[in-house]
Amino acid sequence: MINSILQDRYKILKELGNGGMATVYLAYCSQLKRNVAIKKLKKQENVRSEALLDEAAAIAQLNHKNIVQVYDSFDEDGERYIVMEYVEGPTLKEFVHSLAQPLREREIIAIAIKLAGALQHAHSNGIIHRDVKPDNILLTSEYEPKLTDFGIAKVTSDATLVKNQEVMGSLRYAAPEQLQGVHMDSRSDVFSLGVVLYELATGEVPFSQDSPVTAAYRKLKEPLPPVRKMNPAISSRLEHIIMRATSIEPTKRYSSMLAMRRDLESLYRLMSSDRPVSYRSQDPAIPLEPAYQPPRSSGVIFYVVMGVLLAAITALAIFIPQFQQRTSQPLTPAPYIVGMPYEDAMAVLNDSHLKAAVIQARFSSEFPKGYVIDQSVAKDTMMRPGSRVELIVSKGNEMVVVPDLLLLTKEQAMNVLEESSLLIGEVKEDFDPEIPKDRIIFQSIPAETKVSPDTVIDIVLSKGEEPVKLIVPDVVGKEINEATQMLNEANIPIRGINHEYSDTVPELCIIRQSLPPTQEVPDGSGIYLVVSRGKEAQEEPPKPPEEPQEPTEPTPTTTTLTFTFTPTAETNDSYYLAILAYDKDGNEAEEPTYARTHEKSAGEFSVTLEVLNGYTYRLFVDGVAIKDYSTQ
């Protein structure tokens, strides 16, 4: 393959990587004078390679600086190829593992904001990635992250996807609903991005001590371990974002990638600028000594000194008992009251002999109205009784006004809605005799309505005036003149005529027509005809010399195995069954051969799969190995 030339323009330079679905090569494009990456799809993965071909069509729609660009896709000599932007840099996984210590929090948030923006762009174009993980994130020489491998992405107009009931993606990063093979939407990518941030923040994937199957089962049943338990240096705000994104129930996650990105940007701004809350010391002010005054005259020095001494003695008589009483009081630890209703926070502070002072009220999509957003001192800071804790309290979710989208294009509407903190939802089309094509004729929520941020608004685009429908006549078998007359009467012009020999159709009669008979077609549609030349004179053609066959690489042979499992009394009512492949050296395949949730009430489980020879296949139930099947 090295040094071969594809499509008369792509010279293969070297192999970059070899995965289960494709081999990636570095190539040089002679026409555009640049390096590119070319994926060669593997033949033995027919079903999955079709998914990779979908990648080219999916990413080609996207134009975002943090998404690897697809340039071309083609077939050559029975092989399928995808031509992509070449990113000269490591994956995010490789980069993080090369570091001596974890990334700083600001660096994590900066990467997360860019990835969230890339996924938001994909979602707004109806594309769900479904395999977000550090291995699928490349870093440029400027450390700019770029999302790649949309190989199992699904293009959908209604933002849902289940592909042949297959569980796809990586067990470590896939959302619970993805592992179960049920209803999925953009919130599945929210979960996976949350797991990526979890790994960046802690240095480990969730449940890292468990096998991939056991870890996947635990994700279905229990929340991820707290981030700050793994890395106390991470702020509680970032931990909250990660834990919300990785909630088991999709309804408890961020409703969209845009909402998650906004919280990340707010946290980044908070870390990059002066905090709105004062962090000055809670100790009471210490009185200053009187300023030195030069003597006015020697005659009054005595009286001045005596006056000063008398005032000092009086002040000390008052101040020293108060100081002794104040310094003798024990310090108290500051409680953590962020996320509490203001009344409850007041009570907690009073119990700790501290005072509350609200210094600001602000809108928040995270905290309900009247809840504490922030406090001026960290938890367990030792403070004197009576000291003041400054608070920021939520004003609730800020309402926004729905803009007028009528007569806008879809792209214009997306920009207008994004500026208003709103989201575009389902996009339908309908005919309209008055509104130009591709302009909005309906929005699901009327203009000037007040709604919460991130509200989804569906739209209907005009398809223009409904065209006149023509009925295609059946001209197969008709003589060419008769066929021409029939088509003229139907107002369907002939665009072209080809001729072929036929043993069954008489000369000058129609063999085939490009438009099916009786089909309705728009006015202006044309038709192509194939006319018979009659029978071809028979001649024994000389046999061409046989060309030497190039040796082909042997492809792995396959066989079929039937996997069975009979639930027992100890089996859960709903159990997670997975089948993993192991090679002769005991290495586990990157992705499961089968993974699905089943109900005990369905009785015995049985499935027949086409598998590769030379492997051992192990059946797991709820993370426990049950039985091995061998093809070695």
N, C-alpha and C positions, 0 to 999 in steps of 0.2 A: 504493500500500500504506500510506503514511503517513496517520495519522488514521483508518484503517479499524478496525472493531471485530470481533473474533473471539469466537465462542461467547457473545456478549452480555455479555462481561466484560473482554476484553483489548483495550485501545486501543493501537494501534501508534504510538509516539512518534517514533522515528528508527531509521535503519539503523546497526548497530554494526560489521558486517563482512560480507564476501562471500567465501566459499571455494568450492572445487571441488565440495563436496557439499551445501552449504546456505548460506542467507543468514540472518544473525542480526540480530534487531531488539530494541530496548528497548521494552517495553510496560508499561502500567499496569493492574493487576488491580483492578477497581472493587469486587469482593466482599471481598477481603482487604486492600484499601487498601495495596498495595505494588507496587514495580517488579519486573518479571520480565524474563528474557531468553527470546525465542521464536525457535526455529530453523524456518525454512521450507525443507523439503527440495526439492532441484531435480529437476525431472521428467526431464531428459535424462540423469540418472545413476540409472536405475531400479534396477540391481543394487546400487549403492552406497547408494542411499537406503533400501533395505530394511535394509541394515546399520545405518544411522542410526536407523531405527525400533527396531531391537533395542537401541540405546543406552538408550532410555527404559525398557524393561523391565529392562535390566541394572542401571542405576544406581538405579532405584526401590527395589531390594532393599537398597541400601547406606545406612547412616546413620553418617557419619563427618565430623568437623569439617573435614577436609582433602580432602573430595570434594564437588564441586558437586552440589547436590541437584536431582533431577528432580521436578517437581510434577504434570505432566499431559502427555498426548499425545492428539491427535485429528486427524480428517480434516474438512475443510470446503471445499466447492466444488471437490472433486477435488484439493485440496492437502493435504499432510501437515505437521503441526506438532508440535514438542516444546517444552513450557514448562519452563523451568529457573530456578534461583536466579540472580539478577543480582549479579555481583561487580563493583563499581565500582573497577577498578584495572587496571594493565598486566599483560601476560603476563610470565613470568619472563625470557623472551628480551628483551623490550623494556626491562625494568628493568635487566638486566645491561649491555645495550648503552648505556644512558644514564649509566652510572657512569664517572667519570674514571679509576678504578683497580679492579682485581679485588676481589671480596669477600674479607673476612678468613676464615681457615680455620674459626674457630668459627662464623661465620655460615653458611658452606657446610654444615658438619656439622649445624647446627640445622635448616636447610631439609631436608637429606637425611633426618634422623630422622623428620620429619613426613610426607614423601612416602613413605618406606618403611612407616610405620604405615598410611597410606591404602591403599597397594597390598597390604599384608598383610591388611587388612580385606577388600578385594575378593577376594583369593585364597582366604581362608577361606570366602567365600560362593560359591566355584566360578567366579569371574569373572577372566579374564586381560585386561589392558588392551590390549596389543599396539601401542600408539602413544604411549609415554611420551616426551615431548620438551618443551623449555622453552616452545614455542608453546602447548602444551596444559596449562600450569600458570599459573593466575591468582593474582595477589597482591591481598589485601584492603588497605584503608587502614591496617590494623595490620601489614601485611607478612606476613600468614598465608597460606601457599601452599594453593591448592585445585586438585585434579586434575580435569580435565574431558575432554570429547571421548572417551567410550567408544564412538565410532561404529563401530569395527571390533573391539570387544570380543567375546569368545566366551564364552558361558555353558556350562559343561561340568561334569559330575559326576565325570569321571575325570581332570580337570586336564590334558587334552591338547586341542590344537586345531589344525586345518588347515581353512581355509574355502574349499571348492571348488578346492583346490590353488592358490589365489591367494596371491601375495606381497603383503601389505598393510603399511601403515605407512610410515615415512619412511626413505629409504635411509641417511641419516646416523646414525640412532639404532637402526635395527632390528638384532636379533641375527642371527648368521650363519645359524642354522637357519631363521629367518623369511625371510631373503633366498632361501634354497634351497627354500622351500615344503615343508619336511618337518616331522617331529614337533616340537611346541612345548609348553611348559608354563610355569609361573610363573617359571622361571629365565630365560625370554626377557625378561620385565619387569625382572629383576635386571640383565641386560646393558644394557638401555636406560637404566635409572636410573644405572648406572655411567657411561655416556657423558654423561649430563646433568651428573654430578658432575665428570667430566673437563673439560667445557666451563666449568663454574663455576670450577674450580681453575686452568685454563690460559688462559681467555679465548678458546679456539678449539675447534672440533670436531676429532676425530681426522682426520688426513690432509686438513686444510682446504685445502691447495694443489691437491688433485685435484678433478676433477668428481665429482658424487654417484655416478655409475656406477663410476668408477675407485676411489673410496674404498670403495664397497660390496664390490668385488672384492678389495681389499686386506684388508678385514676378514675375508674367508673364509680368507685364507692366512697372515696375520701378525698378531702382537699389536699393540696400540696403542702408540704411542711413549711412553716413560716420562714420567710426570707431572712429576717433579722436573727433568727435562731442559728442559721448557717453563717451569717456574716453580720455581726452587730454594727458594723460601720455604715451599713446602708440605712438611709433615712426611712422613717415610718411612712412618708408620703410615697416614695417609690415602691415600698413594700405593698402599700394599699393598691397602687395601680396594677402591680403584677398579680396580686391575689384576686383582684376583681376581674382582671382579664382571663384568669384561669379558673373561674368558677365552674363547677360541674354543670350546673343548669345554664343553658345559653341565655335565658331571660335575665340572669343575674350578672352577666358580663356587660361590657360596653355594647351599646346598641349598634355601634358602627366603628370602623377604623378612624373616622373623623373625630368622634368623641374621645377615643383613646389618645389620639394625637394631640388634641387640645389640652388634656390634662398633662401630658408629657411636656408640652411647650410651656404651660403655666409653671410647672416645677422647674424647668430649665431657666426661665426668666427669674424665678425666685432665687435660684442659686447663683445667677450671674449678676445680680444687682443688689443694692442695699435692701434688706428685709423691711417690709412695711411696719413690723412690730419692733418696739424698742427693746434692746437687750442690756440696758444699763444696770448697774448693780442695784440690788434691793436694800443695801445697807443705808441707814439714815445718814443724812449729811452731818459732818463733823464741824462744829463752829470754828470759824477762822479767828486767829488772834487779831487784836486791833492793830491797825497800821501805825507805824512809827511816826510821831509828830515832833518836829524839832522844837526845842524850848523857845517860848516867846520872850521871856526875860528871866533873869536869875531870881527875881523877887517872888515869883509865883511857883518856882520849881517844887518847893515843899508841898504847897497846896495841891498842885497837880498830881504829884506822886501819891499823896495821901488819898486823893479822890480816886485815882486808879486802883490803889490797893483795896480801898473800901468796896468799889464796884466789883473787883475780882473776887473778894471774899464773899460778897453777896451772891454772885453768880455761881461760885463753887458750892455754896451752901445749898443752892437750888439744884444744880446740874449733877453733882456727884451722886446723890441718892437715886436720881433718875437713871444715871449711867450704870450704877451698880445693879439697879433692878433690871435694866434692859439687857446688860451683858450677862446677867445671871440666868436669864431665860434660855431654855434649851432651843437649839435650831430645829426646824421641822422640814421634812422633805416635801418638795413641791409635787402635787399629784398630777397625773396626766388626764386632762379633761377634754382634749380634742375629740369631737364626735358626740359629745353629750349635749342635751338640751341646756339652754342657758340657766334655767332654774336649778337643774340638778348640779351643774357646774358650780353655781353659787353655794349650794349646800355643801358640796365636797370641799370647797375652799374654806368655808366657815368652820367645818369640822377640823381643818388643818390650821385654823387660826390665821388665815390669810385673807386678803381683801381682793375683790375683783373689780376691774375697771375696763369697760368696753371702750376701745379707742377707735374702732372702725366697724362698719357693717358693709358687707359686699355680697354681690350675687354669687351663687355657687350651684353648679350642676351636680356636685357630689354630696353636699350636705343640705338637709331640709332647712326650711326657714326656722330661725331661732336656735340653731345648733352652733356650737363653737367650732370655728374653722382652724384657729391657730391660737397659741399662747406664747407669752414672751419669754418664758423660762423652760428649760428642758425638764423632763421627768426626773424626780429624785434630787434636784438641785437643793442644797441645804439653805434655808431662808430663815430670817428672824420672824417671830410671830408679829403679825400686823403689817408685814410687807405686802406690796401690791403686785398682783399678777395681771398684766394687760392682755385683753382678749380681742379677737376679731370674730364677729358673729355673722352667720349666714343670713342673707335676705331672701333665700330661696332661689329657685330657678328663674333666671331672667326671661321674661316673655319677649318674643320677637314678632314682628308683623310680617305676614305672608305677602310677598311681592306679587304684582300682576305679571303672569307669564304668557298671557295670550299673545299670539302672533310672533313670539320668539322662537328661535331654533332650539333644538335640544341642547347644543353646546352653550348657547347664550343662557338658557335656563339653568344649566348646571353651575355656571359662574355666578349668576344672580343669587341662586339658592345658597351657594357656599358662602358668599359675602353676608348673607342673612343667617348663617349658622343653621341652615336647613338642608335636607337631603332629597335627592330625586329618587323616586321609587319605580314602580312598574311603568313601562313605556309601551303604549299601544298605538295602533294606527287605524284611521278610518277615512272614508271618502268625504270630501266636503267641496261643493261646487263653487264656493266663494273664497275660501282661505287657500293661499298658495301651498304647494307641496312642501312637506317637512317643517311647517309652521305649527305651533301649538294651538289647538282649537278647544282644549278643555283641561282644567286642573282640578284635582280632587278636593282641594281646600280653597275656598274663594279668597281673592285678594283682600287685604286689610284685616283678615282674621288674625287674632293674637294666639300664638301657640308656643309651646316649649321649644328650646333649641333641639336640633337633631330630629325634629318631626319629619316624617317621610311624606312627600307629595307626589302622587301619581299624575301622569300627563297623557294626553292623546295627541298624536301628530296627524296633520292632514296628509292624505294621499292624493290630494287634488281631486279634480272632477272624475267621477267613476267612468271609465272608458266603455265605449260600445262593444258588446261582445259579438263575435262572429262564430258561426258553426262551421267546422272543418268538414268538407265532404270526403267521402271514401272514394279515392281514384285508383287504388291498387287494382291492377288487372285491366284498367281502361286503356284504350288507345290514346296516344299522346294528344291528339287534337281534341278528342272528347274530354279528356282530363283537363286540358287548358280551358275549354269552354265552361266546365263545371266550376273551376276555381275562379274564373272571371265573374261568374254569376254570384259567387259567394263573397266577392270583393277581397279575395286573398291572392296577392301577387306571387308569381313564381320567381324566387330569388336565384335559383341555379338548377342546372340539370346535369347529372352524371350518367354515363352509360356503362353497363356491365353485361357480360355473357350470362345466359340463364338456360338451363335444360328444361325448365318448366313454364316459364313465361314467354309468350310469343314476342317476336321482334316488334319494337316500337310501342310496347305496352309497359305500363308502370309496374316496377318491381316493389319499390318502397316509397313512402312519403315521410317527410321529417316530422309533420304534425299528426298526432293520432286522429283517426276519424271520429266525428261527432263531438270532438273536444271544443269547448268555448275558448276563444282566444281574443285578445284586445284588437281593436281596429288598427290596421297598419301592420299586422303580423304577416310575415312572408313564409313561404314554404319551399323546400328543396325536394326534387324528385330524382329517382334513379330509374332510368329507362332501359329496357332489355335490348341487347344486340342479337338476341337469338342464341342458338347453340354454337359453342366454340369448336372449331376443327381440332380433332384429337391428334396430338403429336407426342411421341415419346421423348421427353426432354433428356438431354445428356445429364448423367449424374455429376454433380460438382465434386471436385476433389475434397476429400476429408481434411479438415484443418486440425492440426494437433490441439488437443484440449489442454488448457492450463490446469495444473493440479489445483484442486480446491481444498480449502481447509475443512477438515472433518467437523461436522456439526454434532453436538451431543445427541445421542439417541434418547428417545423417550419411551415411557411405558405408562400404564394406568394402574393406579392403586385405589382400593376401596377402604376408606377409613370409617370405623364404627365406634360408637360409644353408647353404652346403656346406662342411663342415670340410676343412681342408687338412692337409698333413703337419706344418705348424707349429702347428696347433691343439692345445691341451692335451687330454688324455684326458677330463677333466671341465672344461667351460668354462661361464662365466657370461654369459648372453645377456640384454640389456635393450633395450627400445624406449622412447625418450623423445620427447615431443611439443614442438615449438617453434612459437610463433605467428609472424605475419608480421613482427614486429619482432625476432625472434630470441630472445625470452624463453623460457626452459625451464620446462615444467610442473613443479609442485611434486612430483608423484608419477609414477612410471613407468607407461606404458601396459601394459607387460609386463616381467616380470623373473623369471628362472628359471635354475637350473643344469641343464645337459644333458650327456649322455654322447656322446663322439665316436663310440663304437661303434654308436650308433643311426642313424648316417648323416645324410642331408640333413635339415635342420630346415625346417619349413614350418608357418605358422599364419595363419589368416584371422581378422581382428579387425574389429569395428565401430568406426569412428573418426569424429571430427568433421571436417567440411570446413573448409578455410582454414588447415590446419596442415601443417607438415613433420614427418615421423616419421623418426627416425634410429636405425638398428640398431647396437648396440655388442656386441662380443665381448671378454670379459675387459678391459673399460674402453677398448677401441680402437674408434673409429667405423668401420663397414664400408660402410654404404650408406644413402642417403636416399630416402624415399618422400614424395611431395607430393600433397596434396589441394587445393592453392590454385588 
